[in-house]
Amino acid sequence: MADAPLYKQRRKYTKELHNVHLHGNHKLHVLCTSKGKDVDKMLSTFRRKLGGMPVKLVGVDVEYTHYEKPQRAAVLQLCVEKECLVYHISAAKDRLMELDKFLMNDEYTFVGFAIEGDKIKLKVSGLEINSDNYIDIQVEWRDPYNKKKFDSLADVAGRMIDIHYREMKKKINRKEDHTL
């Protein structure tokens, strides 16, 4: 796979990953893209899945630029059930109105980890999450056995899903695991 585009190197690309092994026998469908039409298709899939749910939860995470001030959103990750969208904002060429509508939809509750910073970076980048409908897991849930002021995502995943997630971040190969 090719490396993701660098800052100001806008290009259109899509990489679809099927059956991404998550944990146990759980697998994800992941769409990595900078193309507006592919984002719109995934948002349509999200809407269809969310339509039948009594509580409409959307997982959210944002990766930031590190090479410019003010920092902006570089990558937006949205997940509904086993469908995940990884939208490479910094490589995109278009402004996505459907994405704006989706993020502001008051029927959906956005759930993330340390999401306040994500909301700020999205706003600087021209996108906003409905400020009335989000849950910050780091604020709402605490590992009762951890004495730190704030649990890391690995701490929470290790406690709620499986113990091996606690050490996961230390095992990341930064060269190989950060390409698209």
C-alpha positions in Angstrom: 0.0 0.0 0.0 1.1 3.5 -0.7 1.8 6.0 2.1 -1.0 8.5 2.8 -0.6 11.9 1.1 1.4 14.5 2.9 0.2 18.0 3.8 -1.0 20.0 0.8 -0.6 17.0 -1.5 -4.3 16.6 -2.3 -5.2 13.5 -4.3 -8.2 11.3 -4.6 -7.8 7.7 -3.4 -9.9 4.9 -1.9 -8.7 1.7 -0.3 -11.3 -0.8 0.9 -10.4 -3.4 3.5 -12.8 -6.3 4.1 -12.7 -8.6 7.1 -10.2 -6.6 9.1 -9.6 -8.8 12.1 -10.5 -7.0 15.3 -10.8 -9.4 18.2 -11.8 -13.0 18.5 -14.0 -13.6 15.5 -15.0 -10.0 15.1 -14.2 -8.4 11.7 -14.6 -4.9 10.3 -15.3 -3.5 6.9 -13.1 -0.4 6.6 -13.2 2.2 3.8 -10.2 4.6 3.7 -10.8 7.5 1.3 -10.4 11.1 0.3 -13.2 10.8 -2.3 -16.5 12.6 -1.6 -18.6 10.1 -3.5 -17.2 7.2 -1.4 -17.8 9.1 1.8 -21.4 9.7 0.8 -21.9 5.9 0.1 -20.6 5.0 3.5 -22.7 7.6 5.2 -25.7 6.1 3.4 -24.7 2.7 4.8 -24.4 4.3 8.3 -27.9 5.8 8.0 -29.4 2.5 6.9 -27.9 0.7 9.9 -28.7 3.5 12.4 -32.3 3.7 11.2 -33.3 0.5 12.9 -31.5 1.2 16.2 -33.3 2.6 19.3 -30.0 4.3 20.3 -28.1 5.6 17.4 -24.4 5.6 18.4 -21.6 6.6 16.0 -18.0 6.0 17.1 -15.7 9.0 16.2 -12.0 9.7 16.3 -9.9 12.4 14.7 -6.2 12.5 14.0 -4.6 15.9 13.8 -2.0 17.6 11.6 1.3 18.0 13.4 3.0 20.2 10.8 0.9 23.3 10.8 -0.6 25.8 13.3 -3.4 25.9 14.2 -3.6 22.1 14.2 -6.4 20.8 12.0 -8.3 17.6 11.5 -6.3 15.4 9.1 -8.3 12.1 9.3 -11.8 11.6 10.5 -12.8 8.1 11.6 -16.5 7.2 12.0 -17.8 3.7 12.9 -21.3 2.2 13.0 -21.4 -1.5 14.1 -18.8 -3.2 12.0 -18.6 -0.5 9.2 -15.8 2.1 9.5 -15.0 5.1 7.5 -11.5 6.6 7.5 -11.9 9.9 5.7 -8.6 11.6 4.9 -9.6 15.2 5.2 -6.2 16.6 4.5 -6.0 14.8 1.1 -9.6 15.6 0.1 -10.4 18.1 -2.7 -14.1 18.7 -2.0 -16.3 20.1 0.7 -18.8 17.4 1.7 -22.3 18.7 2.5 -23.6 15.2 3.3 -20.9 14.8 5.9 -21.8 18.2 7.5 -25.4 17.1 7.7 -24.5 13.7 9.2 -22.3 15.2 11.9 -24.9 17.7 12.9 -27.8 15.2 12.9 -29.5 15.4 16.3 -30.7 11.8 16.0 -27.2 10.5 16.3 -25.0 10.4 19.4 -21.3 10.5 18.7 -19.0 8.6 21.1 -15.3 8.9 21.3 -12.3 9.1 23.6 -11.1 12.6 24.7 -13.6 13.8 22.1 -13.4 17.5 23.2 -10.1 18.0 21.4 -11.5 16.2 18.3 -14.4 18.6 18.2 -12.1 21.6 18.4 -9.9 20.4 15.6 -12.9 19.5 13.4 -14.3 23.0 13.9 -10.9 24.6 12.8 -11.2 22.4 9.7 -14.7 23.6 8.9 -16.6 20.6 10.3 -18.7 20.3 13.5 -20.2 17.6 15.6 -23.5 18.4 17.1 -22.4 19.7 20.5 -25.5 18.4 22.3 -25.1 14.8 21.2 -21.7 13.4 22.1 -20.3 11.2 24.8 -16.7 11.3 25.9 -15.8 7.8 27.2 -12.7 9.1 29.0 -15.0 11.4 31.1 -18.0 9.0 31.5 -16.3 5.7 32.3 -13.4 5.0 34.7 -11.6 1.8 35.3 -12.2 1.2 39.0 -8.8 -0.6 39.4 -6.7 2.1 37.7 -5.5 4.9 39.9 -4.6 7.3 37.1 -6.5 10.6 36.8 -7.6 9.7 33.2 -7.6 6.2 31.7 -6.0 5.8 28.3 -8.0 4.2 25.5 -5.8 1.1 25.9 -6.7 1.0 29.6 -10.4 1.1 28.9 -10.2 -1.4 26.0 -8.1 -3.7 28.2 -10.6 -3.6 30.9 -13.8 -3.8 28.8 -12.8 -6.0 25.9 -9.6 -8.0 26.5 -6.5 -7.6 28.6 -4.2 -7.8 25.5 -5.4 -4.3 24.4 -3.6 -2.7 27.4 -0.2 -3.4 25.7 -1.4 -2.9 22.2 -0.1 0.7 21.7 3.4 -0.3 22.8 3.5 -3.0 20.0 2.7 -0.6 17.1 5.3 -0.6 14.4 5.2 3.1 13.5 6.8 2.6 10.1 4.6 -0.2 8.9 1.4 0.4 10.7 0.9 4.0 9.5 0.4 3.5 5.8 -2.8 3.3 3.8 
